[in-house]
Amino acid sequence: MRSQINDLVAMRDAEALFELMTEDDEWITQLDAAEGLVKLGDRRGYEFLLTATMSDDEAILEVAQEI
């Protein structure tokens, strides 16, 4: 999935990244898509990551902080 996200960033497809971030079942894909949005300068990705840093789930919290 990561290579697909990298491809979307390269194509500057913010809407597809936003869809992955908000609708994918896997939290890691959601965070990767949010990171892609941040790389494109899209504030929606930053806001999603900021919210993720408040998660009670240690794994989500750790990855969000790393990004």
N, C-alpha and C positions, 0 to 999 in steps of 0.2 A: 504494500500500500504506500510505503514511503516514496518509492520511485514515481508512483502515480501523482502523489502530492507535489513532488519536485517538478514533474512535467507541467502540472497546473500552474505552479509558480512561474515557470519559464514562459508559459503562454499568457501569463498575467490574468488568469481566469479566476477572479475574486469570487464570482457568484458560485462557481462549482466548489471552491474551497469553503465558502460559507455554508453551502448545503451539506458538505461532509461534516463540518464542524457542528452543525446543529442537528443533523439527522442520523449520523452513523451510530451504530450500536456499540462500537468499541471506543472506550474513552481515550485510548492512546491515539487512535486515528483522529478523534476530535481535537486533541491537543496538537497533533502534527499539522492539521489543517489550520488551526489558529495560528501556529507559528508561521505557516505559509502566508497567511493574511498579513501578519506583522511585517514580514519581509517585503510585502507589496505596499506597506504603509497604510493598511486598512485598519482603522481603529477598532473595528468589531473583533478582530483577533486579539488585540491587546486587552480589551474588556473581558473577553472570555477567559484569557489566561489569568487575569487579575482575580476573577471570580474563582477560578480553579485553585488559586493559592490559599483560598479560605476553606478548602475541602477538609472533611474529617478523615478521608481515606489517605493513608500515608503514601501509597504509591502514586496517586494522582498529585498530591501535594509536592512530592519530591520531583516528579517530572516537570510540573508547572514551574517550580522554582528554578529548575535547571535551564529551562527554555528562557 
